[in-house]
Amino acid sequence: MANRNVPYGAFNFTVSFDGSEVFGGFSDVSGLGSEITVAEYRYGNDKENHVRKIPGVHKVGDVTLKRGIIDSGPVWDWIKNTRTNGVNAQKDVAITLLDEAGKAVQKWLLRKVIPMKYTGPTLAAKGGGDVAMEELVLSAEGLEIEAA
């Protein structure tokens, strides 16, 4: 990744759960991000009238995965497991960006993830050329970024 002048394309990536093989072919991943809250505080004896910014807790944004339906069974099994076992159903999820040759260049690691929302496809008898898409929204407690 060091001596590159051209940014990587956003179209070549994989998604895997708990270190497993690639988990389905997702067409979109969105919402990767982390935010640190900031508390403002002013010492009573500060000579200059300004606030200090103190970092507080951090949170990870919800990540949305979209794909054409091939087999929803593993996704649905995870949702059922979360319903019955709660936090014991948490998984780690890795999203890996690949270069043009298919080599991993960067990885986003989502820690302690549960599925929080599933949306099935919109089914319509007209057209006939649209792909049946499903959407899975993940809630993560941690996010790490590392070179692959």
N, CA and C atoms as an extended XYZ file, in Angstrom:
444
Properties=species:S:1:pos:R:3:atomname:S:1:resname:S:1:resid:I:1 pbc="F F F"
N         0.820       -1.190        0.000 N   MET     1
C         0.000        0.000        0.000 CA  MET     1
C         0.866        1.256        0.000 C   MET     1
N         2.149        1.157        0.198 N   ALA     2
C         3.026        2.299        0.439 CA  ALA     2
C         3.247        3.183       -0.787 C   ALA     2
N         3.697        2.662       -1.896 N   ASN     3
C         4.106        3.475       -3.039 CA  ASN     3
C         3.037        3.568       -4.108 C   ASN     3
N         1.849        3.912       -3.736 N   ARG     4
C         0.741        3.982       -4.684 CA  ARG     4
C         0.269        5.426       -4.792 C   ARG     4
N         0.014        5.878       -6.018 N   ASN     5
C        -0.457        7.245       -6.233 CA  ASN     5
C        -1.937        7.310       -6.591 C   ASN     5
N        -2.525        6.179       -6.951 N   VAL     6
C        -3.915        6.134       -7.380 CA  VAL     6
C        -4.754        5.475       -6.281 C   VAL     6
N        -5.854        6.106       -5.863 N   PRO     7
C        -6.702        5.496       -4.835 CA  PRO     7
C        -7.301        4.165       -5.319 C   PRO     7
N        -7.590        3.297       -4.378 N   TYR     8
C        -8.202        2.008       -4.702 CA  TYR     8
C        -9.660        2.195       -5.070 C   TYR     8
N       -10.157        1.341       -5.942 N   GLY     9
C       -11.568        1.346       -6.288 CA  GLY     9
C       -12.398        0.809       -5.132 C   GLY     9
N       -13.629        1.273       -5.023 N   ALA    10
C       -14.507        0.876       -3.921 CA  ALA    10
C       -15.347       -0.354       -4.265 C   ALA    10
N       -15.064       -0.993       -5.380 N   PHE    11
C       -15.926       -2.068       -5.859 CA  PHE    11
C       -15.396       -3.469       -5.588 C   PHE    11
N       -14.187       -3.587       -5.047 N   ASN    12
C       -13.564       -4.899       -4.907 CA  ASN    12
C       -13.283       -5.165       -3.432 C   ASN    12
N       -14.176       -5.915       -2.779 N   PHE    13
C       -14.051       -6.152       -1.347 CA  PHE    13
C       -14.708       -7.477       -0.978 C   PHE    13
N       -14.365       -7.959        0.218 N   THR    14
C       -14.988       -9.170        0.740 CA  THR    14
C       -15.509       -8.895        2.148 C   THR    14
N       -16.476       -9.703        2.573 N   VAL    15
C       -17.028       -9.633        3.922 CA  VAL    15
C       -16.959      -11.038        4.509 C   VAL    15
N       -16.355      -11.159        5.701 N   SER    16
C       -16.298      -12.473        6.356 CA  SER    16
C       -16.696      -12.319        7.823 C   SER    16
N       -17.245      -13.401        8.377 N   PHE    17
C       -17.742      -13.417        9.746 CA  PHE    17
C       -16.900      -14.371       10.573 C   PHE    17
N       -16.430      -13.919       11.732 N   ASP    18
C       -15.665      -14.749       12.668 CA  ASP    18
C       -14.491      -15.471       12.011 C   ASP    18
N       -13.783      -14.796       11.130 N   GLY    19
C       -12.600      -15.379       10.513 CA  GLY    19
C       -12.897      -16.467        9.501 C   GLY    19
N       -14.167      -16.650        9.153 N   SER    20
C       -14.537      -17.691        8.204 CA  SER    20
C       -14.207      -17.269        6.779 C   SER    20
N       -14.519      -18.131        5.888 N   GLU    21
C       -14.379      -17.796        4.471 CA  GLU    21
C       -15.315      -16.635        4.144 C   GLU    21
N       -15.221      -16.127        2.949 N   VAL    22
C       -16.050      -15.015        2.515 CA  VAL    22
C       -17.518      -15.379        2.700 C   VAL    22
N       -18.274      -14.455        3.263 N   PHE    23
C       -19.686      -14.678        3.582 CA  PHE    23
C       -20.548      -13.992        2.539 C   PHE    23
N       -20.873      -14.686        1.486 N   GLY    24
C       -21.753      -14.135        0.465 CA  GLY    24
C       -21.105      -13.016       -0.322 C   GLY    24
N       -21.744      -12.625       -1.392 N   GLY    25
C       -21.247      -11.555       -2.239 CA  GLY    25
C       -22.062      -10.294       -2.018 C   GLY    25
N       -21.607       -9.435       -1.143 N   PHE    26
C       -22.335       -8.199       -0.887 CA  PHE    26
C       -21.973       -7.169       -1.947 C   PHE    26
N       -22.970       -6.414       -2.393 N   SER    27
C       -22.735       -5.390       -3.415 CA  SER    27
C       -22.455       -4.026       -2.804 C   SER    27
N       -22.894       -3.820       -1.561 N   ASP    28
C       -22.700       -2.529       -0.902 CA  ASP    28
C       -22.372       -2.737        0.572 C   ASP    28
N       -21.446       -1.940        1.067 N   VAL    29
C       -21.171       -1.833        2.499 CA  VAL    29
C       -21.134       -0.345        2.790 C   VAL    29
N       -21.954        0.108        3.738 N   SER    30
C       -21.955        1.530        4.075 CA  SER    30
C       -22.065        1.716        5.583 C   SER    30
N       -21.623        2.869        6.052 N   GLY    31
C       -21.743        3.208        7.461 CA  GLY    31
C       -20.504        2.931        8.291 C   GLY    31
N       -19.410        2.525        7.666 N   LEU    32
C       -18.184        2.282        8.432 CA  LEU    32
C       -17.716        3.595        9.042 C   LEU    32
N       -17.618        3.642       10.359 N   GLY    33
C       -17.162        4.871       10.985 CA  GLY    33
C       -17.142        4.773       12.495 C   GLY    33
N       -16.421        5.683       13.103 N   SER    34
C       -16.300        5.757       14.548 CA  SER    34
C       -16.361        7.220       14.954 C   SER    34
N       -16.953        7.474       16.105 N   GLU    35
C       -17.105        8.847       16.582 CA  GLU    35
C       -16.717        8.911       18.051 C   GLU    35
N       -15.965        9.938       18.410 N   ILE    36
C       -15.580       10.158       19.804 CA  ILE    36
C       -16.313       11.401       20.297 C   ILE    36
N       -17.080       11.240       21.371 N   THR    37
C       -17.765       12.403       21.928 CA  THR    37
C       -16.747       13.283       22.640 C   THR    37
N       -17.025       14.579       22.668 N   VAL    38
C       -16.122       15.532       23.293 CA  VAL    38
C       -16.897       16.305       24.357 C   VAL    38
N       -16.338       16.364       25.564 N   ALA    39
C       -16.920       17.156       26.645 CA  ALA    39
C       -16.169       18.478       26.725 C   ALA    39
N       -16.910       19.567       26.877 N   GLU    40
C       -16.275       20.869       27.013 CA  GLU    40
C       -16.213       21.241       28.481 C   GLU    40
N       -15.051       21.736       28.904 N   TYR    41
C       -14.835       22.047       30.312 CA  TYR    41
C       -13.960       23.293       30.406 C   TYR    41
N       -14.242       24.132       31.374 N   ARG    42
C       -13.427       25.323       31.610 CA  ARG    42
C       -13.023       25.354       33.078 C   ARG    42
N       -11.717       25.466       33.307 N   TYR    43
C       -11.228       25.647       34.673 CA  TYR    43
C       -11.659       27.027       35.162 C   TYR    43
N       -12.061       27.121       36.397 N   GLY    44
C       -12.514       28.398       36.943 CA  GLY    44
C       -11.420       29.436       37.048 C   GLY    44
N       -10.168       29.015       37.126 N   ASN    45
C        -9.078       29.982       37.271 CA  ASN    45
C        -8.276       30.195       35.982 C   ASN    45
N        -8.804       29.717       34.823 N   ASP    46
C        -8.117       29.960       33.548 CA  ASP    46
C        -8.059       31.460       33.272 C   ASP    46
N        -6.887       31.954       32.863 N   LYS    47
C        -6.753       33.379       32.540 CA  LYS    47
C        -7.467       33.713       31.239 C   LYS    47
N        -7.413       32.767       30.294 N   GLU    48
C        -8.081       32.981       29.010 CA  GLU    48
C        -9.483       32.370       29.088 C   GLU    48
N       -10.455       33.077       28.570 N   ASN    49
C       -11.845       32.628       28.647 CA  ASN    49
C       -12.147       31.682       27.471 C   ASN    49
N       -11.812       30.401       27.629 N   HIS    50
C       -12.081       29.411       26.592 CA  HIS    50
C       -12.328       28.046       27.248 C   HIS    50
N       -12.880       27.125       26.476 N   VAL    51
C       -13.131       25.783       27.001 CA  VAL    51
C       -12.026       24.847       26.554 C   VAL    51
N       -11.829       23.830       27.329 N   ARG    52
C       -10.938       22.735       26.952 CA  ARG    52
C       -11.816       21.614       26.401 C   ARG    52
N       -11.309       20.912       25.432 N   LYS    53
C       -12.053       19.800       24.819 CA  LYS    53
C       -11.444       18.501       25.318 C   LYS    53
N       -12.256       17.696       25.990 N   ILE    54
C       -11.794       16.459       26.606 CA  ILE    54
C       -12.475       15.287       25.905 C   ILE    54
N       -11.688       14.347       25.345 N   PRO    55
C       -12.320       13.201       24.678 CA  PRO    55
C       -13.071       12.332       25.677 C   PRO    55
N       -14.240       11.881       25.239 N   GLY    56
C       -15.074       11.021       26.074 CA  GLY    56
C       -15.211        9.644       25.465 C   GLY    56
N       -16.400        9.087       25.559 N   VAL    57
C       -16.640        7.742       25.045 CA  VAL    57
C       -16.685        7.762       23.521 C   VAL    57
N       -16.449        6.607       22.930 N   HIS    58
C       -16.541        6.504       21.473 CA  HIS    58
C       -17.654        5.526       21.115 C   HIS    58
N       -18.157        5.681       19.905 N   LYS    59
C       -19.166        4.753       19.416 CA  LYS    59
C       -18.906        4.459       17.946 C   LYS    59
N       -19.360        3.299       17.540 N   VAL    60
C       -19.195        2.840       16.172 CA  VAL    60
C       -20.541        2.949       15.467 C   VAL    60
N       -20.535        3.456       14.241 N   GLY    61
C       -21.772        3.585       13.482 CA  GLY    61
C       -22.315        2.226       13.060 C   GLY    61
N       -23.607        2.188       12.780 N   ASP    62
C       -24.235        0.972       12.262 CA  ASP    62
C       -23.795        0.769       10.814 C   ASP    62
N       -23.492       -0.465       10.462 N   VAL    63
C       -22.987       -0.795        9.134 CA  VAL    63
C       -24.070       -1.546        8.364 C   VAL    63
N       -24.325       -1.106        7.146 N   THR    64
C       -25.361       -1.713        6.314 CA  THR    64
C       -24.715       -2.517        5.191 C   THR    64
N       -25.141       -3.754        5.052 N   LEU    65
C       -24.685       -4.638        3.978 CA  LEU    65
C       -25.867       -4.910        3.051 C   LEU    65
N       -25.642       -4.848        1.748 N   LYS    66
C       -26.686       -5.145        0.769 CA  LYS    66
C       -26.160       -6.172       -0.214 C   LYS    66
N       -27.049       -7.059       -0.625 N   ARG    67
C       -26.661       -8.056       -1.627 CA  ARG    67
C       -27.889       -8.621       -2.311 C   ARG    67
N       -27.639       -9.192       -3.493 N   GLY    68
C       -28.681       -9.940       -4.167 CA  GLY    68
C       -28.873      -11.275       -3.452 C   GLY    68
N       -30.107      -11.704       -3.346 N   ILE    69
C       -30.388      -12.924       -2.590 CA  ILE    69
C       -29.889      -14.150       -3.346 C   ILE    69
N       -29.088      -14.930       -2.636 N   ILE    70
C       -28.643      -16.236       -3.129 CA  ILE    70
C       -29.129      -17.284       -2.144 C   ILE    70
N       -28.736      -17.119       -0.877 N   ASP    71
C       -29.165      -18.009        0.197 CA  ASP    71
C       -29.171      -17.203        1.485 C   ASP    71
N       -30.356      -16.903        1.996 N   SER    72
C       -30.484      -16.098        3.211 CA  SER    72
C       -30.381      -16.931        4.479 C   SER    72
N       -30.219      -18.234        4.360 N   GLY    73
C       -30.201      -19.121        5.515 CA  GLY    73
C       -29.195      -18.753        6.590 C   GLY    73
N       -27.908      -18.583        6.258 N   PRO    74
C       -26.932      -18.233        7.292 CA  PRO    74
C       -27.224      -16.899        7.979 C   PRO    74
N       -27.706      -15.907        7.232 N   VAL    75
C       -28.059      -14.617        7.821 CA  VAL    75
C       -29.226      -14.810        8.790 C   VAL    75
N       -30.237      -15.529        8.344 N   TRP    76
C       -31.415      -15.736        9.187 CA  TRP    76
C       -31.069      -16.565       10.424 C   TRP    76
N       -30.175      -17.526       10.302 N   ASP    77
C       -29.742      -18.311       11.471 CA  ASP    77
C       -29.084      -17.408       12.508 C   ASP    77
N       -28.286      -16.453       12.049 N   TRP    78
C       -27.626      -15.529       12.967 CA  TRP    78
C       -28.652      -14.629       13.664 C   TRP    78
N       -29.659      -14.179       12.906 N   ILE    79
C       -30.722      -13.355       13.490 CA  ILE    79
C       -31.481      -14.153       14.553 C   ILE    79
N       -31.829      -15.390       14.249 N   LYS    80
C       -32.529      -16.236       15.234 CA  LYS    80
C       -31.657      -16.476       16.461 C   LYS    80
N       -30.374      -16.712       16.259 N   ASN    81
C       -29.449      -16.923       17.359 CA  ASN    81
C       -29.378      -15.677       18.250 C   ASN    81
N       -29.381      -14.497       17.636 N   THR    82
C       -29.354      -13.249       18.397 CA  THR    82
C       -30.640      -13.079       19.195 C   THR    82
N       -31.760      -13.447       18.614 N   ARG    83
C       -33.048      -13.343       19.320 CA  ARG    83
C       -33.077      -14.211       20.574 C   ARG    83
N       -32.506      -15.385       20.487 N   THR    84
C       -32.593      -16.318       21.611 CA  THR    84
C       -31.410      -16.237       22.568 C   THR    84
N       -30.221      -15.884       22.067 N   ASN    85
C       -29.024      -15.903       22.905 CA  ASN    85
C       -28.433      -14.535       23.195 C   ASN    85
N       -29.005      -13.477       22.662 N   GLY    86
C       -28.541      -12.119       22.953 CA  GLY    86
C       -27.071      -11.906       22.619 C   GLY    86
N       -26.311      -11.377       23.601 N   VAL    87
C       -24.911      -11.032       23.353 CA  VAL    87
C       -24.048      -12.249       23.053 C   VAL    87
N       -24.506      -13.422       23.400 N   ASN    88
C       -23.730      -14.638       23.094 CA  ASN    88
C       -23.692      -14.935       21.595 C   ASN    88
N       -24.515      -14.240       20.823 N   ALA    89
C       -24.541      -14.439       19.372 CA  ALA    89
C       -23.612      -13.469       18.644 C   ALA    89
N       -22.875      -12.648       19.394 N   GLN    90
C       -21.994      -11.674       18.759 CA  GLN    90
C       -20.925      -12.357       17.917 C   GLN    90
N       -20.596      -11.712       16.794 N   LYS    91
C       -19.545      -12.189       15.899 CA  LYS    91
C       -18.604      -11.026       15.596 C   LYS    91
N       -17.426      -11.345       15.111 N   ASP    92
C       -16.535      -10.344       14.554 CA  ASP    92
C       -16.703      -10.381       13.042 C   ASP    92
N       -16.730       -9.222       12.426 N   VAL    93
C       -16.925       -9.114       10.981 CA  VAL    93
C       -15.738       -8.360       10.391 C   VAL    93
N       -15.183       -8.895        9.306 N   ALA    94
C       -14.066       -8.250        8.616 CA  ALA    94
C       -14.498       -7.850        7.210 C   ALA    94
N       -14.277       -6.588        6.870 N   ILE    95
C       -14.510       -6.096        5.519 CA  ILE    95
C       -13.133       -5.774        4.963 C   ILE    95
N       -12.769       -6.445        3.882 N   THR    96
C       -11.423       -6.335        3.340 CA  THR    96
C       -11.465       -5.724        1.947 C   THR    96
N       -10.733       -4.627        1.756 N   LEU    97
C       -10.614       -3.991        0.451 CA  LEU    97
C        -9.510       -4.692       -0.326 C   LEU    97
N        -9.772       -4.973       -1.606 N   LEU    98
C        -8.813       -5.665       -2.465 CA  LEU    98
C        -8.329       -4.732       -3.568 C   LEU    98
N        -7.094       -4.941       -4.013 N   ASP    99
C        -6.591       -4.162       -5.143 CA  ASP    99
C        -7.021       -4.831       -6.447 C   ASP    99
N        -6.528       -4.299       -7.561 N   GLU   100
C        -6.924       -4.798       -8.881 CA  GLU   100
C        -6.536       -6.257       -9.102 C   GLU   100
N        -5.485       -6.713       -8.422 N   ALA   101
C        -5.026       -8.102       -8.565 CA  ALA   101
C        -5.711       -9.043       -7.574 C   ALA   101
N        -6.634       -8.503       -6.755 N   GLY   102
C        -7.337       -9.336       -5.782 CA  GLY   102
C        -6.583       -9.519       -4.475 C   GLY   102
N        -5.525       -8.721       -4.254 N   LYS   103
C        -4.736       -8.802       -3.030 CA  LYS   103
C        -5.323       -7.859       -1.981 C   LYS   103
N        -5.438       -8.342       -0.736 N   ALA   104
C        -5.978       -7.532        0.353 CA  ALA   104
C        -5.055       -6.354        0.650 C   ALA   104
N        -5.648       -5.149        0.787 N   VAL   105
C        -4.839       -3.960        1.058 CA  VAL   105
C        -5.215       -3.258        2.362 C   VAL   105
N        -6.467       -3.350        2.764 N   GLN   106
C        -6.894       -2.745        4.032 CA  GLN   106
C        -8.088       -3.509        4.563 C   GLN   106
N        -8.177       -3.552        5.891 N   LYS   107
C        -9.245       -4.323        6.524 CA  LYS   107
C        -9.892       -3.493        7.627 C   LYS   107
N       -11.225       -3.512        7.654 N   TRP   108
C       -11.993       -2.915        8.735 CA  TRP   108
C       -12.526       -4.076        9.569 C   TRP   108
N       -12.175       -4.104       10.842 N   LEU   109
C       -12.603       -5.173       11.734 CA  LEU   109
C       -13.674       -4.636       12.671 C   LEU   109
N       -14.868       -5.185       12.545 N   LEU   110
C       -15.966       -4.832       13.436 CA  LEU   110
C       -15.992       -5.861       14.551 C   LEU   110
N       -15.968       -5.402       15.793 N   ARG   111
C       -15.917       -6.291       16.952 CA  ARG   111
C       -17.269       -6.350       17.657 C   ARG   111
N       -17.605       -7.548       18.138 N   LYS   112
C       -18.829       -7.784       18.921 CA  LYS   112
C       -20.065       -7.267       18.177 C   LYS   112
N       -20.320       -7.882       17.046 N   VAL   113
C       -21.379       -7.454       16.134 CA  VAL   113
C       -22.618       -8.327       16.299 C   VAL   113
N       -23.786       -7.680       16.259 N   ILE   114
C       -25.055       -8.405       16.171 CA  ILE   114
C       -25.867       -7.797       15.020 C   ILE   114
N       -26.707       -8.613       14.403 N   PRO   115
C       -27.601       -8.063       13.385 CA  PRO   115
C       -28.730       -7.314       14.072 C   PRO   115
N       -28.979       -6.071       13.674 N   MET   116
C       -30.039       -5.310       14.324 CA  MET   116
C       -31.249       -5.090       13.423 C   MET   116
N       -31.071       -5.305       12.123 N   LYS   117
C       -32.215       -5.121       11.216 CA  LYS   117
C       -31.991       -5.921        9.943 C   LYS   117
N       -33.036       -6.567        9.492 N   TYR   118
C       -33.018       -7.280        8.219 CA  TYR   118
C       -34.177       -6.751        7.391 C   TYR   118
N       -33.900       -6.451        6.130 N   THR   119
C       -34.950       -6.038        5.205 CA  THR   119
C       -34.883       -6.939        3.988 C   THR   119
N       -35.998       -7.606        3.700 N   GLY   120
C       -36.075       -8.480        2.535 CA  GLY   120
C       -36.324       -7.686        1.272 C   GLY   120
N       -36.424       -8.379        0.155 N   PRO   121
C       -36.565       -7.704       -1.137 CA  PRO   121
C       -37.968       -7.150       -1.356 C   PRO   121
N       -38.044       -6.192       -2.261 N   THR   122
C       -39.329       -5.747       -2.770 CA  THR   122
C       -39.636       -6.637       -3.964 C   THR   122
N       -40.728       -7.361       -3.878 N   LEU   123
C       -41.091       -8.306       -4.940 CA  LEU   123
C       -42.213       -7.703       -5.788 C   LEU   123
N       -42.027       -7.670       -7.094 N   ALA   124
C       -43.024       -7.130       -8.011 CA  ALA   124
C       -43.000       -7.954       -9.292 C   ALA   124
N       -44.169       -8.243       -9.825 N   ALA   125
C       -44.275       -9.084      -11.016 CA  ALA   125
C       -43.940       -8.329      -12.300 C   ALA   125
N       -43.804       -7.037      -12.238 N   LYS   126
C       -43.489       -6.261      -13.448 CA  LYS   126
C       -41.991       -6.215      -13.689 C   LYS   126
N       -41.603       -5.933      -14.880 N   GLY   127
C       -40.187       -5.736      -15.207 CA  GLY   127
C       -39.452       -7.031      -15.484 C   GLY   127
N       -39.192       -7.801      -14.480 N   GLY   128
C       -38.532       -9.084      -14.658 CA  GLY   128
C       -37.019       -9.031      -14.684 C   GLY   128
N       -36.417       -7.849      -14.730 N   GLY   129
C       -34.962       -7.780      -14.808 CA  GLY   129
C       -34.293       -7.339      -13.518 C   GLY   129
N       -35.095       -6.979      -12.512 N   ASP   130
C       -34.519       -6.500      -11.262 CA  ASP   130
C       -34.042       -7.661      -10.402 C   ASP   130
N       -32.983       -7.419       -9.660 N   VAL   131
C       -32.421       -8.412       -8.752 CA  VAL   131
C       -33.122       -8.286       -7.402 C   VAL   131
N       -33.469       -9.415       -6.794 N   ALA   132
C       -34.054       -9.413       -5.451 CA  ALA   132
C       -32.934       -9.121       -4.451 C   ALA   132
N       -33.043       -7.985       -3.760 N   MET   133
C       -31.985       -7.535       -2.848 CA  MET   133
C       -32.431       -7.671       -1.399 C   MET   133
N       -31.470       -8.011       -0.526 N   GLU   134
C       -31.722       -8.015        0.902 CA  GLU   134
C       -30.710       -7.095        1.571 C   GLU   134
N       -31.100       -6.588        2.736 N   GLU   135
C       -30.260       -5.632        3.452 CA  GLU   135
C       -30.130       -6.085        4.900 C   GLU   135
N       -28.925       -6.020        5.421 N   LEU   136
C       -28.637       -6.416        6.789 CA  LEU   136
C       -27.907       -5.254        7.466 C   LEU   136
N       -28.461       -4.760        8.585 N   VAL   137
C       -27.834       -3.686        9.338 CA  VAL   137
C       -27.188       -4.302       10.573 C   VAL   137
N       -25.906       -4.002       10.758 N   LEU   138
C       -25.137       -4.563       11.856 CA  LEU   138
C       -24.838       -3.494       12.902 C   LEU   138
N       -24.889       -3.901       14.162 N   SER   139
C       -24.527       -3.040       15.278 CA  SER   139
C       -23.240       -3.584       15.880 C   SER   139
N       -22.189       -2.754       15.913 N   ALA   140
C       -20.877       -3.182       16.394 CA  ALA   140
C       -20.471       -2.363       17.616 C   ALA   140
N       -19.721       -3.011       18.506 N   GLU   141
C       -19.208       -2.300       19.678 CA  GLU   141
C       -17.833       -1.701       19.417 C   GLU   141
N       -17.075       -2.246       18.466 N   GLY   142
C       -15.741       -1.731       18.212 CA  GLY   142
C       -15.403       -1.755       16.738 C   GLY   142
N       -14.478       -0.881       16.344 N   LEU   143
C       -13.990       -0.821       14.964 CA  LEU   143
C       -12.482       -0.618       14.997 C   LEU   143
N       -11.795       -1.453       14.216 N   GLU   144
C       -10.350       -1.311       14.057 CA  GLU   144
C       -10.053       -1.281       12.562 C   GLU   144
N        -9.040       -0.526       12.194 N   ILE   145
C        -8.605       -0.479       10.796 CA  ILE   145
C        -7.149       -0.922       10.783 C   ILE   145
N        -6.853       -1.836        9.857 N   GLU   146
C        -5.460       -2.304        9.764 CA  GLU   146
C        -5.101       -2.581        8.316 C   GLU   146
N        -3.817       -2.464        8.013 N   ALA   147
C        -3.320       -2.848        6.696 CA  ALA   147
C        -3.429       -4.354        6.593 C   ALA   147
N        -3.860       -4.835        5.451 N   ALA   148
C        -4.041       -6.286        5.291 CA  ALA   148
C        -2.772       -6.947        4.831 C   ALA   148
